[in-house]
Amino acid sequence: MAKTAVTVLHDQIEAIRQEAYAAGYAAAMQAIREFAAKPPASGVQTRRPRQTAKAPKQATRRRGRPPSTARPTTAKRPRRGNNAQLIAEVLKAMPSGTARPANIRKALQNDKGVAMAFTSIRHALGQLASRNEVEVSADGKTWRYLGSGADS
């Protein structure tokens, strides 16, 4: 069966591409061999060989930060659900009973002395919403306190 002109042209292109790849690969490998055979330049620092005998070290102190201190053992982790409880208290204390997460965060910092990330606030609001204690406004930006277990 005779090959068509397109098939012959395709075969020729493929053969040329394979030859070019082989030539480029051979040139790259030769360049790597030549580079690896050269000694390092005088301006380039090389790694020092490891010392087998360890000299006695003097006590060195890290610069930039004070020495670490052990955590007090009396510090306890906050109870589970503490964020939702704090946010519910803040929303109760708001004059209108509604607030945006930024206002909630600011009130937490000022009144309770608690710094809380916006993602934690949003998560706690979602928990409160699932318990029907808060609801989100129509625009999705403000939250309103409904009360403990209230049905809307």
N, C-alpha and C positions, 0 to 999 in steps of 0.2 A: 504494500500500500504506500503510495507516494505521500510525502509530507507536504502540507500546504506551505505557502510562503510565510504565513504568520507563524506557524509552528517552528519553522527553520529560524526565523528571525528571533523568536523567543528563546530557542536553544542557544543561539549565538550570544545573545545578551546575557543569559545565565552563565555561560562559560567565561565571558569577559568579567562579569561581576565576581565569580569565584577566583579567577586569577588575580584580580585587583585586591581582593581580600587577603589572599595568601601572600602577596607581595607586601602589603601594608603590615601584616602581622609579622612577617620576617624582619622588616625594617624596624618595627617597634621593639622586637626582642633583641635585635642587634644593639639598638640604642641603650636598652636596659643593661645588657652585658658590658658595654663600654662604660657606662656610668658606674656600675658596681665595681669595675676593676680599678677605677681611679681612686687615689688616696684623697681624703677629705681636704678641702681648701684650708689654708692656714688661719683664716678669719673665722671659720666655723668651729664652734665648741663641740667636743665629743663627750660622751659619757665617761665618767671616771670609773675605773674598775672598782668593784666592791672591796672593802677592806675585810679580810678574814678575821683579824684580831680586833675586837672592839675595845676602843679606848674608854676609860671611865668618863661618863658624861657629867657635865655640870648641870645643875637644875636650871632649866631655862623657862622663862615665863612668856606666854604668848602676849604679843603686843595688841593693843586695840580693845581688849575686853578684859574685865576683871576675872579673877579666878572663879570657877564655878562653885556654887554652894549647893549643898544637898537640899532637896525639897523638904519642907516640914511634913512630917507624917500625919499631922492633924488635919491637913487640907483634904477635904472630901469633894468628890465629884458631885455636881448638881443633880438633883433628883430628875428622874425621867418625867417629861412633861412640864418642866419648870418654865421653859420659854413661853409656852402657851398660857400658863397661869400668869406670868408677868405681863404679857400683852393684854390679857383679859382685864387685869387690874388697871393698866394704863388706859384702856378704852373706857372703862367704867368711870375713871377720874376725869376724862375729857368733858368739857362743858356741854358740848352738843352730842357726845357719845359717838361721834364719827371722827375719823382721822385717816390720813394717808400714811403709808409705811415710813416716810421720812419724818413725819411728826411723831410717830410712835417711837422711832429710834431716838429722836432727840429727847423725848420725855423719859425714855428708859435711861439714857445717859445722865440727864439732869436729876431726876427724882430718885431713881433706884441705884444709880452708880454702876449700871451694867452696860457694857459695850456689846452690841449684838449686830451681826452681819445682816444685810438686807435679805439674803437668801434664807437665813434662819427665821427672820420675821415673817417672810412670805410662807414658809413651811408651817409655822405655828398658826398663822391665820387660816391656812387651809385645814389644819386639824380642828380649829375652833369652828370653822364653817361646816365641817362634816358632823360636828356635834350640835349644830344649829345654835351656837352661842353668838356668832357674828354673821353678818351678811355683807356681800360686796355691793356697791352701788351700781347703777346701770352703766356708768362710764368705766367701771372696773378699776378706778383709782382710789376710792375711799372705802373704808370699812366702818360698819356700824355695829355697836354692841347690842345684842338682843336680850341677853340674860342667860342664865345657866339652864340649858336644856329647853329653851323656849321654842315653840313651833311657829314658823313664820307663815 
